[in-house]
Each structure stands twice: as C-alpha cells, then as structure tokens.
C-alpha cells in the first residue's frame, strides 16, 4: 500500500504547471510594476518639462564636448576652466561668422516664404476643387462656405503681423524679447549648466557604484553596466547625428538652390536641422518641398518636383550608404523601421520633443537591458524549473 507521502507527491507535469503559473504571476507583477514606474516617469517629465529640457540638452552637450575640453588641456596645456572658456570662445566665433554669412539670406527667404503661404494654400485649394470637386463640396457644405475664406484671412493677418515684426525687429527688439522670454530663459541657462557639467570631474560609474551600495554586487554591476551603455549610446548617437544633420542640411540647401527652388537655403538647412531626430526632417521636408516645387509662382512644375525628389533621393543615398556607416557605424544596432516607431512612440509617451530627442538612446538602452536579462537571468529561471521537475 503506497505511503501517504508518496501519494501526495506531485508529478512532473503538475510541477511544470505550477512553475508556469508562478512564472506568469511573477511576469505580470513585474510588468505591472514597470508600467507603474513608466506612468510616474511620464508624469514627472511632462510636469517638469520646462525645467528638464535645458538640463537634458546640457547633459548631452557635456558628454559630447568633454573630449574636446580634454584635448585642449592636453595639447594647449590649459587648465580645465580655461579650456572650457576657449571652447566657448570658438563656439561663439563660429556662430557669429555663420550668422554673418547666412542671416541676411535667411531673413529675406523667411519673409518671402511667409508672404507666399496664403497664395500657396489658395493654389492647393484650387487644385483640389479641379481634381476632387465632390469631396471639396462636401467639406464646404459641412464646414460652411465661408470657412476657407475665414481661414485664409486669419492666416494672412497672422503672417502680416509676423512679417511686420520681422521687418521692424530693430525698433521692436524689446517687445520680441518679451514674447520669447520663456524659451529664451531656457536657452540662456544651458551654457551655465554646460559650464558646470564640463568642469565636473566626477566619475559617473564610480558615483553610481557608491550610490547603489545597498544592492548585491552582481546587481550593482549590472546597473552600472546599463547606465554606462545608455550614456555611451547617447554620446555616440548625438555626436554622429549632429554631423550627419549638418552635412545633409548643406547638401539639401545646395541642391535646392541649384535646381531653382524658392526658399532653397532655408528649407534645406531647416530639414537638415530637424534630421537631428532621425527621419523627422525628411518626413516633414518631403511633405513641404514637393508641393512648394509644384506650385512655385516662377517656374513651378512637375519637372521641378521630380528634380526636388531627385535631390532628396541623392542626399539620402549619400546619408545611408556613406555618412551613417562611416560616422555612426553600428552605434545603436536598431533597424530603421524600429527607429521610426521609437521616435513616434517616445514622442507620444513623453508628450513632446524631449521624448523624440531621447527616443533612440532610450530604445537602445531597453534593447541592451533585454539582452542582459536574457543572457544572465532568464536561463537561471529555466535551470531552476528543470531542477524542480527533476
């Protein structure tokens, strides 16, 4: 007759079922905990965005510029403070020289662009009426026949105000500074934050290791590893992306000017600047440049659209096959589709431009964290389950 202990002993299938249930419960708890942390993090970022974005920009710039400060110290035998001051002087000089060369053209093209916007919108409406009269009639019926007229009048008055402010910027500088005070304060404090961050010689890895002394050695080492990977991905990504965006902006501005596209310089440089966030400038640029090329008052045609599209294609081929492999290498290891999805996801999750800027480093960080978890911890759970079955 079997003993009571043997009758109560569970079969391997029962142990496997219990192990699976416990694993699912644990996974649910972990996912819920991570989701709660994410919600708290999102609320924190959105609430204090005006305070955080200057700190974030300063931190990224400090990580990118610290090697240059070190070069000045080593090559020019300067103290750290004087190396930072030298870097600031060179940066200000380069900005003033660039503005001196480009500012008149940029202001002129900006004024012409804002003046042309009402005409551009009217041409799009006329084309829509010719091509899709039923759809336009339905929209006007639902919105009211005078809605488009009110929109055009509102846009025209707004643009006239902007242009007037631009033309009288010298006489109304005080008013313009007052309107831009909120953004200006954030921009003005970035150099101050940056100076102190560059002057700090603290070892990030050592500081984190000390602050996490309450954790086990293995867990602390993993946390330091993940943070170092995150910081490294930020440095590699932004350092390379800024160079790529600058080169793309110059190439696009040159190409648009050569094919005779109006506002070519401001459009090319603007699209290049937006490409600091990968693909954002290109997505916005194609939707802006191609209609402008078609409806251009002097020489707009399908041929100009094809030329503009050819410029986009050529610059992106240069970026994809030459610039990115040489400058960025495989710093993120992310597929282009993953990058696009990550930009929109983090932009929505963190409610704005800060999320879009940090999208690639954050995604790369989670990829590294998952690889570490899979390599170091998941196999332990599997081994434990096998042992329990035996």
TORLOTI-559468 format. One line per 10 residues: number of its first residue (from 0); their letters; for each residue x, z, y of C-alpha. Coordinates in Angstrom, 3 decimals. Example, Ala and Ser with C-alpha at 12.3 -4.5 7.8 and 13.67 -1.06 7.14 Angstrom:
// TORLOTI-559468
0 = as = 12.300 7.800 -4.500 | 13.670 7.140 -1.060
This chain:
// TORLOTI-559468
0 = xxxxxxxxxx = 0.000 0.000 0.000 | 1.615 -1.011 3.383 | 2.620 1.778 5.678 | 0.830 2.439 8.950 | 3.938 1.382 10.994 | 4.191 -1.963 9.262 | 0.503 -2.659 9.811 | 0.896 -2.023 13.496 | 3.980 -4.211 13.808 | 3.357 -7.356 15.866
10 = xxxxxxxxxx = 4.026 -10.821 14.528 | 6.473 -13.187 16.302 | 3.562 -15.232 17.642 | 1.998 -12.109 19.112 | 5.317 -11.109 20.706 | 5.630 -14.622 22.110 | 2.121 -14.427 23.550 | 2.808 -11.033 25.138 | 6.117 -12.269 26.547 | 4.457 -15.347 28.019
20 = xxxxxxxxxx = 1.706 -13.238 29.589 | 4.205 -10.808 31.101 | 6.297 -13.705 32.407 | 3.235 -15.282 34.038 | 2.227 -11.969 35.595 | 5.763 -11.458 36.909 | 5.862 -15.009 38.263 | 2.506 -14.508 40.000 | 3.735 -11.303 41.619 | 6.958 -12.995 42.759
30 = xxxxxxxxxx = 5.071 -15.992 44.186 | 2.607 -13.719 45.995 | 5.461 -11.635 47.390 | 7.348 -14.735 48.580 | 4.166 -16.140 50.129 | 3.594 -12.870 51.974 | 7.160 -12.933 53.278 | 6.701 -16.542 54.370 | 3.487 -15.705 56.262 | 5.207 -12.804 58.024
40 = xxxxxxxxxx = 8.209 -15.006 58.829 | 5.951 -17.740 60.227 | 4.042 -15.294 62.409 | 7.294 -13.843 63.680 | 8.735 -17.268 64.515 | 5.592 -18.555 66.240 | 5.123 -15.333 68.229 | 8.704 -15.144 69.482 | 9.479 -18.886 69.583 | 10.399 -18.811 73.285
50 = xxxxxxxxxx = 12.997 -16.139 72.545 | 14.225 -17.533 69.238 | 14.847 -21.186 70.059 | 17.670 -20.520 72.567 | 19.271 -18.186 70.013 | 18.879 -20.782 67.257 | 20.379 -23.563 69.384 | 23.235 -21.301 70.488 | 23.941 -20.259 66.903 | 24.070 -23.850 65.665
60 = xxxxxxxxxx = 26.315 -24.897 68.568 | 28.610 -21.925 67.949 | 29.029 -22.875 64.299 | 29.780 -26.479 65.279 | 32.162 -25.728 68.163 | 34.147 -22.800 66.735 | 36.688 -25.135 65.024 | 37.339 -26.848 68.379 | 37.986 -23.480 70.032 | 40.403 -22.668 67.224
70 = xxxxxxxxxx = 42.218 -25.980 67.768 | 42.611 -25.202 71.480 | 44.025 -21.798 70.590 | 46.498 -23.220 68.080 | 47.579 -26.410 69.860 | 47.432 -25.317 73.506 | 48.443 -21.686 72.859 | 45.433 -20.404 74.797 | 43.676 -17.105 74.404 | 40.222 -17.239 72.900
80 = xxxxxxxxxx = 38.496 -16.728 76.254 | 40.497 -19.469 77.967 | 39.949 -21.810 75.019 | 36.179 -21.360 75.428 | 36.426 -21.890 79.203 | 38.441 -25.080 78.598 | 35.789 -26.313 76.173 | 33.066 -25.607 78.734 | 35.006 -27.447 81.458 | 35.463 -30.516 79.251
90 = xxxxxxxxxx = 31.779 -30.488 78.285 | 30.622 -30.241 81.915 | 33.027 -33.003 82.949 | 31.785 -35.303 80.187 | 28.146 -34.628 81.108 | 28.743 -35.305 84.805 | 30.609 -38.535 84.042 | 27.832 -39.711 81.717 | 25.123 -38.866 84.247 | 27.058 -40.623 86.991
100 = xxxxxxxxxx = 27.177 -43.793 84.927 | 23.689 -43.769 83.421 | 21.472 -41.703 85.720 | 20.600 -44.475 88.244 | 19.640 -46.871 85.437 | 17.711 -44.196 83.542 | 15.726 -43.158 86.628 | 14.945 -46.779 87.520 | 13.804 -47.659 83.989 | 11.793 -44.439 83.685
110 = xxxxxxxxxx = 9.858 -45.182 86.893 | 9.178 -48.764 85.766 | 8.119 -47.537 82.334 | 5.566 -45.056 83.719 | 4.269 -47.708 86.133 | 3.816 -50.152 83.255 | 1.934 -47.765 80.941 | -1.605 -48.426 82.330 | -1.071 -52.195 82.045 | 0.286 -51.746 78.529
120 = xxxxxxxxxx = -2.757 -49.728 77.433 | -5.121 -52.282 79.001 | -3.405 -55.126 77.109 | -3.767 -53.250 73.828 | -7.478 -52.739 74.559 | -7.956 -56.432 75.379 | -6.227 -57.444 72.142 | -8.397 -55.015 70.188 | -11.554 -56.462 71.785 | -10.471 -60.006 70.867
130 = xxxxxxxxxx = -9.427 -59.136 67.314 | -11.921 -56.444 66.337 | -14.927 -56.683 68.701 | -17.318 -54.900 66.311 | -15.064 -51.843 65.980 | -14.438 -51.626 69.730 | -18.164 -51.999 70.453 | -18.930 -49.183 68.013 | -16.321 -46.888 69.627 | -17.555 -47.637 73.147
140 = xxxxxxxxxx = -21.135 -47.029 72.052 | -20.229 -43.621 70.634 | -17.931 -42.564 73.475 | -19.726 -44.231 76.348 | -18.858 -47.484 78.067 | -17.085 -45.803 80.943 | -14.874 -43.566 78.779 | -11.966 -46.014 78.661 | -12.188 -46.541 82.401 | -12.019 -42.784 82.992
150 = xxxxxxxxxx = -9.037 -42.515 80.637 | -7.226 -45.304 82.472 | -7.994 -43.791 85.874 | -6.820 -40.358 84.721 | -3.650 -41.822 83.240 | -2.973 -43.890 86.353 | -3.374 -40.893 88.668 | -1.126 -38.769 86.455 | 1.543 -41.458 86.335 | 1.368 -41.999 90.104
160 = xxxxxxxxxx = 1.903 -38.272 90.554 | 4.888 -38.326 88.184 | 6.394 -41.367 89.878 | 5.837 -39.893 93.336 | 7.563 -36.689 92.219 | 10.450 -38.722 90.804 | 10.848 -40.771 93.985 | 10.797 -37.702 96.209 | 12.845 -35.500 93.890 | 15.430 -34.770 96.584
170 = xxxxxxxxxx = 12.842 -33.436 99.038 | 10.773 -31.567 96.446 | 13.567 -30.101 94.332 | 12.273 -26.574 94.816 | 8.823 -27.491 93.511 | 10.264 -29.278 90.469 | 12.485 -26.309 89.630 | 9.481 -24.017 89.865 | 7.470 -26.159 87.429 | 10.353 -26.320 84.945
180 = xxxxxxxxxx = 11.276 -22.631 85.203 | 10.097 -21.682 81.708 | 12.117 -24.374 79.964 | 14.988 -24.061 82.412 | 15.390 -20.357 81.706 | 15.772 -21.026 78.003 | 18.263 -23.816 78.603 | 20.223 -21.788 81.145 | 20.709 -18.843 78.823 | 22.067 -20.992 75.976
190 = xxxxxxxxxx = 25.604 -21.244 77.463 | 25.657 -17.451 77.882 | 24.587 -16.852 74.289 | 27.029 -19.516 73.149 | 29.956 -17.948 75.010 | 29.486 -14.551 73.373 | 28.918 -16.113 69.949 | 32.115 -18.153 70.245 | 34.030 -15.110 71.449 | 32.908 -13.037 68.474
200 = xxxxxxxxxx = 35.464 -12.968 65.661 | 33.254 -11.208 63.159 | 33.461 -12.375 59.564 | 29.887 -13.250 58.602 | 30.484 -12.910 54.863 | 32.156 -9.529 55.247 | 29.408 -8.232 57.548 | 26.664 -9.325 55.157 | 28.535 -7.814 52.217 | 28.741 -4.480 54.026
210 = xxxxxxxxxx = 25.111 -4.526 55.187 | 23.900 -5.192 51.630 | 25.975 -2.437 50.055 | 22.805 -0.860 48.609 | 22.415 -3.821 46.214 | 24.151 -4.307 42.898 | 27.459 -6.173 43.086 | 26.082 -9.297 41.395 | 23.011 -9.416 43.610 | 25.080 -8.811 46.735
220 = xxxxxxxxxx = 27.499 -11.590 45.797 | 24.587 -13.954 45.213 | 23.033 -13.078 48.593 | 26.355 -13.681 50.361 | 26.754 -16.971 48.487 | 23.286 -18.186 49.513 | 23.773 -17.233 53.160 | 27.172 -18.943 53.239 | 25.603 -22.049 51.700 | 22.842 -22.003 54.324
230 = xxxxxxxxxx = 25.313 -21.642 57.194 | 27.530 -24.331 55.714 | 24.625 -26.749 55.359 | 23.639 -26.150 58.992 | 27.184 -26.858 60.199 | 27.670 -29.987 58.090 | 24.219 -31.352 58.836 | 24.097 -30.907 62.602 | 27.742 -31.793 63.170 | 27.246 -35.087 61.376
240 = xxxxxxxxxx = 23.722 -35.765 62.598 | 24.644 -35.415 66.271 | 27.413 -38.007 65.868 | 25.121 -40.354 63.940 | 22.311 -39.980 66.505 | 24.718 -40.704 69.380 | 26.072 -43.847 67.710 | 22.568 -45.043 66.807 | 21.387 -44.477 70.380 | 24.227 -46.554 71.811
250 = xxxxxxxxxx = 23.696 -49.346 69.263 | 19.930 -49.468 69.834 | 20.289 -49.398 73.631 | 22.863 -52.207 73.487 | 20.765 -54.297 71.103 | 17.523 -53.868 73.055 | 19.282 -54.816 76.289 | 20.850 -57.928 74.740 | 17.510 -59.273 73.450 | 15.913 -58.755 76.870
260 = xxxxxxxxxx = 13.610 -55.835 76.062 | 12.489 -53.977 79.161 | 13.490 -50.307 79.339 | 16.036 -51.028 76.565 | 18.554 -48.381 77.610 | 16.097 -45.507 77.957 | 14.286 -46.481 74.737 | 17.482 -46.840 72.719 | 19.048 -43.593 73.913 | 15.741 -41.739 73.528
270 = xxxxxxxxxx = 15.272 -42.939 69.949 | 18.872 -42.031 69.164 | 18.394 -38.531 70.572 | 15.237 -37.999 68.506 | 17.165 -39.037 65.390 | 18.965 -35.698 65.511 | 15.891 -34.852 63.438 | 16.281 -37.486 60.675 | 13.851 -40.408 60.793 | 11.780 -38.867 63.607
280 = xxxxxxxxxx = 13.244 -41.175 66.253 | 12.840 -44.223 64.034 | 9.200 -43.455 63.201 | 8.303 -42.893 66.858 | 10.550 -45.726 68.017 | 9.009 -48.450 65.872 | 5.523 -47.438 66.979 | 6.637 -47.637 70.621 | 9.124 -50.507 70.813 | 7.259 -53.168 68.842
290 = xxxxxxxxxx = 4.041 -53.036 70.944 | 6.123 -52.957 74.134 | 8.028 -56.035 72.966 | 4.809 -57.907 72.222 | 3.025 -57.035 75.478 | 6.079 -57.250 77.756 | 4.987 -58.871 81.013 | 8.053 -61.100 81.336 | 8.817 -62.732 78.010 | 6.811 -60.606 75.596
300 = xxxxxxxxxx = 6.063 -62.472 72.381 | 6.099 -62.315 68.615 | 9.668 -63.606 68.753 | 10.770 -60.597 70.807 | 9.009 -58.323 68.303 | 10.993 -59.954 65.488 | 14.228 -59.520 67.463 | 13.446 -55.846 68.111 | 12.617 -55.314 64.439 | 15.885 -57.026 63.511
310 = xxxxxxxxxx = 17.779 -54.628 65.803 | 16.065 -51.663 64.119 | 16.902 -53.042 60.673 | 20.541 -53.767 61.521 | 21.132 -50.347 63.084 | 19.510 -48.577 60.134 | 21.609 -50.579 57.688 | 24.718 -49.525 59.601 | 23.465 -45.930 59.571 | 22.510 -45.954 55.889
320 = xxxxxxxxxx = 25.480 -47.797 54.409 | 28.291 -46.905 56.813 | 27.649 -43.931 59.103 | 25.828 -41.495 56.817 | 28.115 -41.946 53.765 | 31.270 -41.589 55.873 | 30.147 -38.860 58.281 | 27.609 -36.859 56.284 | 28.696 -37.628 52.745 | 26.532 -35.616 50.351
330 = xxxxxxxxxx = 26.315 -32.531 52.536 | 22.622 -31.951 51.779 | 22.130 -33.769 48.483 | 18.491 -34.487 49.411 | 16.612 -37.725 48.770 | 15.374 -39.496 51.949 | 11.741 -39.028 50.867 | 12.367 -35.296 50.416 | 13.887 -35.187 53.909 | 10.806 -36.811 55.494
340 = xxxxxxxxxx = 8.406 -34.496 53.648 | 10.539 -31.466 54.554 | 10.506 -32.355 58.261 | 6.718 -32.576 58.414 | 6.222 -29.525 56.174 | 8.509 -27.181 58.109 | 7.304 -28.598 61.417 | 3.754 -27.619 60.462 | 4.757 -24.382 58.722 | 6.798 -23.041 61.640
350 = xxxxxxxxxx = 4.475 -24.573 64.237 | 6.704 -26.824 66.244 | 10.039 -28.413 66.954 | 12.047 -25.409 65.737 | 10.729 -25.946 62.220 | 11.558 -29.664 62.348 | 15.102 -28.919 63.514 | 15.697 -26.384 60.737 | 13.830 -28.399 58.079 | 16.869 -29.920 56.378
360 = xxxxxxxxxx = 19.037 -26.752 56.261 | 16.081 -24.678 55.044 | 15.226 -27.189 52.329 | 18.865 -27.447 51.247 | 19.010 -23.645 51.134 | 15.990 -23.416 48.827 | 17.430 -26.136 46.590 | 20.674 -24.151 46.261 | 18.703 -20.935 45.669 | 16.691 -22.596 42.900
370 = xxxxxxxxxx = 19.845 -23.931 41.223 | 21.415 -20.479 41.356 | 18.256 -18.878 39.965 | 18.032 -21.420 37.161 | 21.725 -21.194 36.267 | 22.212 -17.450 36.483 | 18.905 -15.717 35.854 | 16.347 -17.882 34.057 | 18.488 -18.199 30.942 | 18.690 -14.390 30.803
380 = xxxxxxxxxx = 14.895 -14.204 30.612 | 14.938 -16.795 27.857 | 17.584 -14.900 25.877 | 15.644 -11.649 26.265 | 12.467 -13.319 24.997 | 14.351 -14.676 21.966 | 15.776 -11.238 21.222 | 12.311 -9.671 21.399 | 10.986 -12.285 18.995 | 13.776 -11.542 16.532
